[in-house]
Amino acid sequence: ATLNATDAALKTTDASLSMRIDELNATDAELKGVDDGLSSRIDALTNIYVNELNVTDKQLIVTDATLGSRVDALNATQYELRGNDTALGVRVSALEAAKNALEQVDVDVRQLIGSLNATDATMHATDDALNAMITALTPPMCQEPGGIKLVYNGTRWQCVCEAQWSGTSCASCAANYHV
């Protein structure tokens, strides 16, 4: 009866652990989806900003070449360049803000990974403890002809041996005793 109760308790604990593992797997999948989504967004933003910077860079090269041949229009061009410089400053500030936000996301993801690793370690410790309990509750073989019966002493199983028999499974016969 005690063994059945212990078995039922272990099955309940095992079911609970299985549910926790399923929850962790779902969380892991969700985090991978978030990571994939963030990677896609980062790539898209990077491509947009790189393309815009490339276009702006090409515009500035053309503007610089034009300035060489248009010294008379230097003042007008100077105002145009100041406007472009301000726009680039705004874009750089936006990129820095995006970078800072992404760094925070990276920190958050690392913390979640750390939390998952801690949960994994706890689950491994619980699994090890359950395995030790299963091992402790598994009765030894009580072999005939020396083994009479198994008895549970509250912490472990013992095999009760006939006279002249010994060992954890009552398999050893005294040297001067013959079967």
N, C-alpha and C positions, 0 to 999 in steps of 0.2 A: 504494500500500500504506500509506504514511504517512497519507494522507488518510482511508483506510478505518479505520485504527486510531484516528485522531483522531475520526472520526465515531462510531465505536463507543464511545469514551471519553465523548464528549459525550452520546450516548444513555444511557449508564449514569448519568452525572451528572444528566441530565434526569430519569431514572426515580427516582433517589435524591431529587432535589428535589421531585418530584411526591409521593413518599411522605411527605416532611417536611411539605409543604403539607397533605396529607390529615390527618396527625397534628395539625398546628396547627388545622385546621378542626374536628377532633374535640374538641380541647382547648377551642376557642372555644365550641363547642356545649355542652360540659359545663359551662363557666363560666357560660354564659347560663342553663342549667338550674339551676345552683346559685343564681345571682342571682335567678331567678324563684321558686325555692323559698324563699329567704331573704325576698324581698319578701312572699310569701304568709304566711310565719310572722310577720313583723313586723306586717303588717296584722292578722292574726288576734289576736296578742298585744295590739296597740294597741286593737282593738275590745273585747276582753275587759276590759282595764284601764279603758278609757274608760267602758264600761257599768257596771263595778263602782264606779268613782268617781262616776258619775252617780247610781247607786242610793244610795251612801253619802251623797252630797251631799243628795239628797232626804230621806234619813233624818235628817240633821243639821238640815235646815230644819224638819222636823216636830218634832224634839226641841227645837229652840230655841223654836218657838211654844208647845210644851207647857210649857217651863220658865217662860214668862211667866205662865201661869195656875197653875203648881204650885210656888210659892215654898216651900211646906212640905216638898216632896220634893227640895229643892235638893241636899242631900248625896248622896242615892242617884243622882240624875241626874249629879252631878259625877263619881262613880265610873264611871258608864256612859260619860260623855264621855272620860274618861281612857283607858278601854279602847278606845274607837273611835279615839282619837288614836294609841295604840300600834299598832293595826291599820293605820292609815293610814301611820304611819312605816315599818312593815314593808313595806307595799305600795310606798311611795316608794323604799325601799332596794332592793326587788326590781326596780322599774323602772329605777333607776340601774344596777344590776348588768346588767340586760338591755341597757341603752343602751351600757354599756362593752363588753359582749361584741359587740354589733352594730358598734360603732366599730372593734373589732379585726378583725372580718370585713371591714369596708370597707377597712381598711389592707391586709389580705391580698389582697383582690380587686384593689386598685390596684397592688400589687406584681406580681401575675400579669399584669395588663394591661401594666404596664411591661416585663415580661419578654417578653410577646408582641410588643410594639412593637419591642423590641430584636431579637428573632428575625426579625420582618418586615423591619427595616432590613438585617440581615445577608443575608437572602434576596434583597432587592433588589440589594444590592451584588454578590452572587454571580451573579444574573441579568444585571446589567450587564457583569460580567467575561466571562460566557459569551457574551453578545451581541457583545462586542468581539472575543473569540476567533473566533467564527463569521464575523464580518466580515473579520478578518485572514486566515482560512483559505479564504474564498470567492475563487476565482480570477477574474481580470478576463476580459473578453471578448477574445479574440485574433482580430481581424477579418481576413478575406481582402480583398484579395490580399496585403497587407503582412505579416500575421501568420503565422509559420511554426509555432510550437508554444508551449506553456506550460511553464515551468520553475519548480520550487519551490526557493528558495535557502536553505531552513531556517527562514526567518521569514515569508516572503511569496511570493506567486506573481508571476512576471514573464512577459510575452509577448516572445518572441524575434522580432525584425523582419527582414524581407528588407532588402537594401541599399536605400537611398534612402527607407525608411519609418521612422517614429518615432511616439512617443506610447505611453501605457500599453497601448493596444489595437492599436498599429501601424496606425492609421487615417489618419495624416498622411503625405502624400507630399511629397518635396522639390519645391520650386517648379520646378526645371529638369528634373525627371524625369517622363516621361509613361508611362502604363500602356498 
